[in-house]
Amino acid sequence: MKKLVVIGFVSLFALTGCSSTSSAPLTEGSTASREEETAAPAALDLNGAWEQSNKKSEENYHAAEIIDGVITVNWIAPDSRSLYWVGSVPSENTDEAFSWTSQGDTETMASALMASSEDTKEFSYADGVLSYEVTAVGTTMTIKMERK
């Protein structure tokens, strides 16, 4: 029964369509050269609401929320919201583009009909876009999300 619901739901989706440098000032009478200080880059903050940017339909898509190192991804439909993924997000990354392996909360996802059955999921972030792959009924697609 779960497979039939998943197949139907996936079919519905398929058919609808910085770092900075500063120089220390020289003091009067000083013969020393300027020392460059390198400020520690700020950690990239992924917290907040995200929405699928490559959706085929305004009614059926993925939406996510990242809060304090946890990402929750849901399938969104006109009258429902179904859990797809709950897992980890690195909180101290300073790179402008990076990938990570999210460790899934398998206990939470086990009771959700539309949730992934995987223990881990690969996510990427670059140029303001969060992306990951979804495979259902033998079809794999890349979901791309941007901040809401």
MDAnalysis code that builds the backbone (N, CA, C; Angstrom):
import MDAnalysis as mda
import numpy as np

u = mda.Universe.empty(444, n_residues=148, atom_resindex=np.repeat(np.arange(148), 3), trajectory=True)
u.add_TopologyAttr("name", ["N", "CA", "C"] * 148)
u.add_TopologyAttr("resid", np.arange(1, 149))
u.add_TopologyAttr("resname", ["MET", "LYS", "LYS", "LEU", "VAL", "VAL", "ILE", "GLY", "PHE", "VAL", "SER", "LEU", "PHE", "ALA", "LEU", "THR", "GLY", "CYS", "SER", "SER", "THR", "SER", "SER", "ALA", "PRO", "LEU", "THR", "GLU", "GLY", "SER", "THR", "ALA", "SER", "ARG", "GLU", "GLU", "GLU", "THR", "ALA", "ALA", "PRO", "ALA", "ALA", "LEU", "ASP", "LEU", "ASN", "GLY", "ALA", "TRP", "GLU", "GLN", "SER", "ASN", "LYS", "LYS", "SER", "GLU", "GLU", "ASN", "TYR", "HIS", "ALA", "ALA", "GLU", "ILE", "ILE", "ASP", "GLY", "VAL", "ILE", "THR", "VAL", "ASN", "TRP", "ILE", "ALA", "PRO", "ASP", "SER", "ARG", "SER", "LEU", "TYR", "TRP", "VAL", "GLY", "SER", "VAL", "PRO", "SER", "GLU", "ASN", "THR", "ASP", "GLU", "ALA", "PHE", "SER", "TRP", "THR", "SER", "GLN", "GLY", "ASP", "THR", "GLU", "THR", "MET", "ALA", "SER", "ALA", "LEU", "MET", "ALA", "SER", "SER", "GLU", "ASP", "THR", "LYS", "GLU", "PHE", "SER", "TYR", "ALA", "ASP", "GLY", "VAL", "LEU", "SER", "TYR", "GLU", "VAL", "THR", "ALA", "VAL", "GLY", "THR", "THR", "MET", "THR", "ILE", "LYS", "MET", "GLU", "ARG", "LYS"])
u.atoms.positions = np.array([
    [0.831, -1.198, 0.000],
    [0.000, 0.000, 0.000],
    [0.869, 1.252, 0.000],
    [1.960, 1.235, 0.799],
    [2.851, 2.386, 0.860],
    [3.446, 2.659, -0.511],
    [3.830, 1.579, -1.239],
    [4.422, 1.760, -2.560],
    [3.431, 2.395, -3.525],
    [2.152, 2.013, -3.447],
    [1.140, 2.586, -4.334],
    [0.960, 4.073, -4.067],
    [0.953, 4.450, -2.795],
    [0.804, 5.858, -2.443],
    [2.021, 6.636, -2.929],
    [3.216, 6.080, -2.723],
    [4.439, 6.740, -3.171],
    [4.430, 6.885, -4.685],
    [4.065, 5.825, -5.401],
    [4.005, 5.870, -6.864],
    [3.028, 6.948, -7.318],
    [1.863, 7.004, -6.702],
    [0.864, 8.007, -7.065],
    [1.365, 9.421, -6.795],
    [1.982, 9.616, -5.657],
    [2.476, 10.934, -5.292],
    [3.593, 11.373, -6.226],
    [4.534, 10.481, -6.522],
    [5.641, 10.813, -7.419],
    [5.117, 11.069, -8.828],
    [4.141, 10.301, -9.260],
    [3.554, 10.516, -10.575],
    [2.920, 11.897, -10.661],
    [2.267, 12.321, -9.591],
    [1.657, 13.637, -9.543],
    [2.718, 14.714, -9.704],
    [3.851, 14.552, -9.025],
    [4.942, 15.519, -9.145],
    [5.537, 15.504, -10.545],
    [5.665, 14.328, -11.134],
    [6.288, 14.214, -12.456],
    [5.413, 14.831, -13.542],
    [4.120, 14.712, -13.405],
    [3.215, 15.211, -14.437],
    [2.979, 16.704, -14.316],
    [2.968, 17.233, -13.127],
    [2.807, 18.669, -12.950],
    [4.178, 19.291, -13.018],
    [3.605, 19.596, -13.920],
    [4.859, 20.038, -14.250],
    [5.999, 20.513, -13.253],
    [34.167, 34.501, 2.949],
    [34.546, 35.846, 2.806],
    [35.602, 36.307, 3.783],
    [36.400, 36.111, 3.231],
    [37.410, 36.628, 4.175],
    [37.889, 37.990, 3.737],
    [38.452, 38.796, 4.674],
    [38.964, 40.113, 4.333],
    [40.323, 40.301, 4.978],
    [41.115, 41.232, 4.437],
    [42.406, 41.547, 5.038],
    [42.420, 43.018, 5.365],
    [43.148, 43.364, 6.406],
    [43.303, 44.763, 6.754],
    [44.757, 44.977, 7.124],
    [45.231, 46.185, 6.947],
    [46.606, 46.505, 7.285],
    [46.617, 47.295, 8.570],
    [47.543, 46.966, 9.429],
    [47.700, 47.721, 10.664],
    [48.381, 49.045, 10.311],
    [47.899, 50.149, 10.858],
    [48.506, 51.432, 10.528],
    [49.910, 51.526, 11.126],
    [50.781, 52.206, 10.418],
    [52.116, 52.446, 10.944],
    [52.053, 53.603, 11.932],
    [52.775, 53.480, 13.016],
    [52.835, 54.586, 13.963],
    [53.961, 55.512, 13.549],
    [53.863, 56.744, 13.934],
    [54.889, 57.719, 13.579],
    [56.240, 57.289, 14.106],
    [57.243, 57.383, 13.297],
    [58.589, 57.029, 13.708],
    [58.859, 55.538, 13.640],
    [57.896, 54.754, 13.267],
    [58.075, 53.312, 13.192],
    [58.764, 52.947, 11.900],
    [59.722, 52.033, 11.997],
    [60.395, 51.574, 10.797],
    [59.960, 50.169, 10.422],
    [59.091, 49.624, 11.212],
    [58.610, 48.267, 10.941],
    [57.655, 48.295, 9.760],
    [57.611, 47.208, 9.031],
    [56.677, 47.116, 7.906],
    [55.280, 46.812, 8.438],
    [54.313, 47.054, 7.589],
    [52.921, 46.781, 7.988],
    [52.695, 45.285, 8.101],
    [51.965, 44.879, 9.129],
    [51.572, 43.478, 9.276],
    [50.151, 43.342, 8.797],
    [49.924, 42.313, 8.017],
    [48.559, 42.082, 7.555],
    [47.865, 41.130, 8.499],
    [46.673, 41.506, 8.843],
    [45.843, 40.638, 9.678],
    [44.779, 40.017, 8.788],
    [44.525, 38.770, 9.009],
    [43.471, 38.108, 8.260],
    [42.331, 37.828, 9.221],
    [41.194, 38.435, 8.943],
    [40.022, 38.210, 9.787],
    [39.490, 36.812, 9.523],
    [39.027, 36.186, 10.575],
    [38.442, 34.849, 10.426],
    [37.148, 34.973, 9.624],
    [36.971, 34.125, 8.604],
    [35.738, 34.213, 7.818],
    [34.519, 33.840, 8.667],
    [33.430, 34.508, 8.399],
    [32.194, 34.229, 9.130],
    [31.604, 32.908, 8.655],
    [31.013, 32.183, 9.575],
    [30.355, 30.919, 9.224],
    [29.134, 31.222, 8.355],
    [28.924, 30.402, 7.351],
    [27.780, 30.541, 6.467],
    [26.523, 30.113, 7.215],
    [25.518, 30.959, 7.239],
    [24.277, 30.658, 7.961],
    [23.219, 30.143, 6.988],
    [22.903, 28.860, 7.073],
    [21.881, 28.263, 6.218],
    [20.509, 28.228, 6.888],
    [20.411, 28.690, 8.122],
    [19.136, 28.676, 8.842],
    [18.063, 29.448, 8.086],
    [16.836, 28.929, 8.139],
    [15.714, 29.619, 7.520],
    [14.889, 28.704, 6.635],
    [13.949, 29.313, 5.932],
    [13.030, 28.581, 5.051],
    [13.601, 28.531, 3.634],
    [13.459, 27.379, 2.986],
    [13.931, 27.144, 1.625],
    [12.786, 26.564, 0.812],
    [12.757, 26.883, -0.488],
    [11.697, 26.365, -1.354],
    [12.288, 25.929, -2.686],
    [11.748, 24.854, -3.230],
    [12.230, 24.318, -4.496],
    [12.124, 25.380, -5.581],
    [13.222, 25.622, -6.269],
    [13.241, 26.634, -7.328],
    [13.071, 26.025, -8.718],
    [13.246, 24.724, -8.838],
    [13.062, 24.063, -10.140],
    [11.797, 23.207, -10.144],
    [10.775, 23.694, -9.464],
    [9.522, 22.928, -9.376],
    [8.781, 22.944, -10.708],
    [8.057, 21.861, -10.954],
    [7.279, 21.719, -12.183],
    [5.870, 22.288, -12.016],
    [5.500, 22.546, -10.761],
    [4.152, 23.007, -10.467],
    [4.194, 23.926, -9.248],
    [3.315, 24.899, -9.203],
    [3.202, 25.774, -8.038],
    [2.482, 25.079, -6.878],
    [1.870, 23.932, -7.160],
    [1.108, 23.226, -6.123],
    [1.861, 22.053, -5.509],
    [2.839, 21.491, -6.211],
    [3.554, 20.307, -5.743],
    [5.059, 20.547, -5.834],
    [5.719, 20.547, -4.674],
    [7.143, 20.856, -4.644],
    [7.724, 20.465, -3.283],
    [9.015, 20.652, -3.132],
    [9.690, 20.432, -1.858],
    [9.919, 21.777, -1.171],
    [9.789, 21.784, 0.133],
    [10.114, 22.946, 0.958],
    [10.921, 22.437, 2.145],
    [11.833, 23.261, 2.627],
    [12.685, 22.843, 3.738],
    [12.821, 23.964, 4.747],
    [13.206, 23.560, 5.947],
    [13.542, 24.521, 6.987],
    [14.797, 24.010, 7.662],
    [15.750, 24.900, 7.835],
    [16.983, 24.560, 8.539],
    [17.008, 25.378, 9.822],
    [17.124, 24.667, 10.932],
    [17.177, 25.313, 12.240],
    [18.255, 24.623, 13.068],
    [19.246, 25.410, 13.486],
    [20.288, 24.935, 14.406],
    [20.864, 23.575, 14.043],
    [21.298, 23.416, 12.815],
    [21.983, 22.198, 12.400],
    [21.096, 21.035, 12.005],
    [19.787, 21.285, 11.847],
    [18.849, 20.227, 11.432],
    [18.044, 20.724, 10.238],
    [18.011, 19.909, 9.173],
    [17.189, 20.223, 8.006],
    [15.977, 19.300, 7.994],
    [14.811, 19.895, 7.754],
    [13.569, 19.143, 7.602],
    [13.015, 19.480, 6.224],
    [12.850, 18.447, 5.396],
    [12.348, 18.628, 4.024],
    [10.972, 17.970, 3.927],
    [10.024, 18.686, 3.350],
    [8.663, 18.172, 3.173],
    [8.250, 18.205, 1.709],
    [7.424, 17.230, 1.314],
    [6.713, 17.269, 0.037],
    [5.512, 18.177, 0.296],
    [5.272, 19.148, -0.561],
    [4.140, 20.057, -0.403],
    [3.145, 19.776, -1.529],
    [1.893, 19.628, -1.162],
    [0.797, 19.436, -2.115],
    [-0.329, 20.373, -1.684],
    [-1.346, 20.565, -2.518],
    [-2.398, 21.534, -2.192],
    [-3.012, 21.368, -0.793],
    [-3.281, 20.151, -0.397],
    [-3.943, 19.959, 0.889],
    [-3.121, 19.138, 1.868],
    [-1.814, 19.038, 1.622],
    [-1.009, 18.212, 2.524],
    [0.448, 18.647, 2.551],
    [1.104, 18.200, 3.574],
    [2.544, 18.380, 3.770],
    [3.022, 17.035, 4.298],
    [3.965, 16.399, 3.574],
    [4.452, 15.076, 3.958],
    [5.957, 15.116, 4.183],
    [6.396, 14.558, 5.290],
    [7.813, 14.545, 5.626],
    [8.595, 13.721, 4.615],
    [9.703, 14.282, 4.111],
    [10.604, 13.556, 3.223],
    [11.949, 13.270, 3.910],
    [12.531, 14.252, 4.588],
    [13.858, 14.069, 5.181],
    [14.012, 14.911, 6.449],
    [14.652, 14.344, 7.456],
    [15.104, 15.072, 8.638],
    [16.531, 14.620, 8.863],
    [17.465, 15.570, 8.906],
    [18.853, 15.185, 9.083],
    [19.746, 16.351, 9.458],
    [21.028, 16.062, 9.532],
    [22.020, 17.022, 10.007],
    [22.483, 17.984, 8.915],
    [22.904, 19.175, 9.368],
    [23.494, 20.202, 8.513],
    [24.711, 20.736, 9.269],
    [25.865, 20.867, 8.610],
    [27.024, 21.420, 9.312],
    [26.779, 22.892, 9.654],
    [27.148, 23.291, 10.845],
    [26.862, 24.671, 11.257],
    [28.075, 25.583, 11.201],
    [29.247, 25.046, 10.984],
    [30.451, 25.875, 11.021],
    [31.140, 26.006, 9.675],
    [30.481, 25.763, 8.577],
    [31.139, 25.838, 7.277],
    [31.293, 27.283, 6.835],
    [32.468, 27.615, 6.322],
    [32.734, 28.978, 5.863],
    [32.946, 29.055, 4.355],
    [32.894, 27.928, 3.673],
    [33.104, 27.913, 2.224],
    [31.888, 28.470, 1.493],
    [32.138, 29.076, 0.346],
    [31.042, 29.602, -0.468],
    [30.304, 28.490, -1.200],
    [30.973, 27.367, -1.416],
    [30.362, 26.201, -2.050],
    [30.890, 24.964, -1.334],
    [29.995, 24.073, -0.957],
    [30.415, 22.860, -0.257],
    [29.332, 21.798, -0.341],
    [29.709, 20.574, -0.010],
    [28.777, 19.443, 0.046],
    [28.920, 18.774, 1.402],
    [27.874, 18.082, 1.821],
    [27.954, 17.335, 3.062],
    [27.052, 16.121, 3.007],
    [27.363, 15.159, 3.861],
    [26.534, 13.973, 4.022],
    [25.674, 14.192, 5.252],
    [24.377, 14.331, 5.044],
    [23.440, 14.536, 6.142],
    [23.107, 13.183, 6.767],
    [23.228, 13.102, 8.071],
    [22.859, 11.893, 8.809],
    [21.366, 11.987, 9.114],
    [20.583, 11.069, 8.576],
    [19.135, 11.117, 8.720],
    [18.660, 10.710, 10.103],
    [17.565, 11.307, 10.522],
    [16.887, 10.912, 11.756],
    [15.943, 9.770, 11.373],
    [16.505, 8.569, 11.278],
    [15.753, 7.422, 10.769],
    [14.571, 7.056, 11.650],
    [14.661, 7.343, 12.923],
    [13.539, 7.040, 13.827],
    [12.324, 7.907, 13.484],
    [12.560, 9.174, 13.246],
    [11.461, 10.084, 12.875],
    [10.918, 9.735, 11.497],
    [11.798, 9.448, 10.547],
    [11.359, 9.178, 9.173],
    [10.681, 7.818, 9.024],
    [10.950, 6.892, 9.930],
    [10.391, 5.535, 9.826],
    [8.858, 5.523, 9.824],
    [8.254, 6.467, 10.492],
    [6.793, 6.478, 10.585],
    [6.129, 7.372, 9.535],
    [6.932, 7.990, 8.665],
    [6.384, 8.887, 7.645],
    [6.302, 8.165, 6.304],
    [5.125, 8.106, 5.743],
    [4.858, 7.367, 4.511],
    [5.690, 7.847, 3.327],
    [5.902, 9.139, 3.190],
    [6.612, 9.704, 2.040],
    [8.091, 9.971, 2.313],
    [8.576, 9.562, 3.475],
    [9.959, 9.838, 3.855],
    [10.942, 8.931, 3.134],
    [12.156, 9.431, 2.998],
    [13.245, 8.655, 2.426],
    [13.552, 7.478, 3.352],
    [13.969, 6.381, 2.764],
    [14.354, 5.218, 3.559],
    [15.873, 5.155, 3.743],
    [16.585, 6.163, 3.252],
    [18.047, 6.198, 3.344],
    [18.499, 6.663, 4.729],
    [19.681, 6.193, 5.136],
    [20.271, 6.625, 6.395],
    [21.010, 7.949, 6.240],
    [21.536, 8.200, 5.029],
    [22.269, 9.432, 4.746],
    [21.817, 9.992, 3.404],
    [22.060, 11.278, 3.229],
    [21.716, 11.941, 1.968],
    [22.772, 13.004, 1.698],
    [23.203, 13.072, 0.430],
    [24.194, 14.065, 0.019],
    [23.493, 15.373, -0.349],
    [23.948, 16.465, 0.261],
    [23.451, 17.805, -0.044],
    [24.618, 18.644, -0.535],
    [24.320, 19.659, -1.346],
    [25.327, 20.611, -1.818],
    [24.780, 22.015, -1.670],
    [25.678, 22.952, -1.485],
    [25.314, 24.369, -1.436],
    [26.302, 25.148, -2.295],
    [25.796, 25.967, -3.189],
    [26.637, 26.841, -4.016],
    [25.785, 27.978, -4.570],
    [26.322, 29.170, -4.548],
    [25.661, 30.338, -5.142],
    [24.224, 30.527, -4.658],
    [23.980, 30.290, -3.380],
    [22.648, 30.496, -2.818],
    [21.666, 29.380, -3.108],
    [22.135, 28.268, -3.687],
    [21.251, 27.158, -4.037],
    [21.642, 25.913, -3.257],
    [20.660, 25.330, -2.611],
    [20.800, 24.068, -1.892],
    [20.263, 22.983, -2.808],
    [21.009, 21.885, -3.003],
    [20.528, 20.844, -3.915],
    [20.789, 19.452, -3.362],
    [19.965, 18.501, -3.816],
    [20.063, 17.096, -3.425],
    [19.252, 16.287, -4.422],
    [19.504, 14.979, -4.450],
    [18.783, 14.106, -5.371],
    [17.671, 13.365, -4.650],
    [16.600, 13.134, -5.391],
    [15.463, 12.343, -4.916],
    [15.243, 11.236, -5.937],
    [15.143, 10.008, -5.462],
    [14.843, 8.890, -6.343],
    [13.548, 8.246, -5.869],
    [12.625, 8.088, -6.791],
    [11.353, 7.431, -6.481],
    [10.864, 6.726, -7.733],
    [10.402, 5.519, -7.572],
    [9.860, 4.715, -8.658],
    [10.858, 4.639, -9.824],
    [12.139, 4.494, -9.492],
    [13.160, 4.343, -10.510],
    [13.582, 5.613, -11.222],
    [13.055, 6.747, -10.829],
    [13.406, 8.014, -11.451],
    [14.144, 8.891, -10.439],
    [15.286, 9.430, -10.868],
    [16.068, 10.317, -10.006],
    [16.010, 11.728, -10.561],
    [15.766, 12.674, -9.682],
    [15.770, 14.079, -10.085],
    [16.527, 14.885, -9.041],
    [17.116, 15.981, -9.480],
    [17.827, 16.873, -8.580],
    [16.887, 17.993, -8.166],
    [16.707, 18.119, -6.859],
    [15.898, 19.201, -6.302],
    [16.832, 20.366, -6.023],
    [16.460, 21.558, -6.455],
    [17.221, 22.768, -6.176],
    [16.342, 23.708, -5.370],
    [16.894, 24.231, -4.284],
    [16.135, 25.120, -3.402],
    [16.862, 26.441, -3.207],
    [16.059, 27.488, -3.044],
    [16.589, 28.807, -2.707],
    [15.847, 29.314, -1.485],
    [16.488, 30.255, -0.790],
    [15.847, 30.833, 0.407],
    [14.516, 31.462, 0.035],
    [13.580, 31.285, 0.912],
    [12.245, 31.865, 0.721],
    [12.240, 33.293, 1.168],
])
